[in-house]
Amino acid sequence: MEKVILRLHSLTDTIAHPSKPLEEDIENIADIIRAEISGAAHSQYARDRTTGGINGVAREIRALQFENRVLAHKTAITTAQHSGWLAAGYLNLPTCSKLIATGESISVYQCSPKNSTITTEITSCGPQPKLGDYTLDTEGWELTPYNPCYWH
C-alpha cells in the first residue's frame, strides 16, 4: 500500500497581515487538501483496477489449466480403451508401462523388460512369431497365448 503524505500549511496570522482575511487562507488550504486526497484516491482506484485485471487473468489461466487437465484425462482414458501402450506413451510414462481403462479410472500396469529369443513358425496362415506357448501381441509389447493364425 502506498503512503500519501499530506502537506501541512500554516495559517497566516491576521495580526501580522491584517489585510489578508483568514477565511481565504482556510479555503486555499482546503482546496489543496482536497486535491491531494483526490490524487491519492485516483491512484488507489488505478491500483484496484489493475489488481482486479490481474486477478481476472489469473482466474482465466487457472480455468484453462483445469480444462487442459480434464481433456488430458479424457484423452488418456479414450486412448487406453483402444491401446494401453499408446496411452502410456502419450502421457510420457516409462517404457514398459501400460494403461488399463476401467470406466473413468485408469490403472497403470508396470512390467519389466526381458530379452527373449522369438522363433518363427510357418503355419497354414503364414509365418507366426512364437516363444514357447505364446506369440507376440500385435502391438509387439506383450505375449499372448499362441494361436496359429493370430497374426492373420
Secondary structure as GFF3:
##gff-version 3
##sequence-region A 1 152
A	DSSP	alpha_helix	22	82	.	.	.	ID=ss1
A	DSSP	alpha_helix	84	90	.	.	.	ID=ss2
A	DSSP	beta_strand	97	102	.	.	.	ID=ss3
A	DSSP	beta_strand	105	110	.	.	.	ID=ss4
A	DSSP	beta_strand	119	123	.	.	.	ID=ss5
A	DSSP	beta_strand	126	130	.	.	.	ID=ss6
A	DSSP	beta_strand	134	136	.	.	.	ID=ss7
A	DSSP	beta_strand	143	145	.	.	.	ID=ss8
###
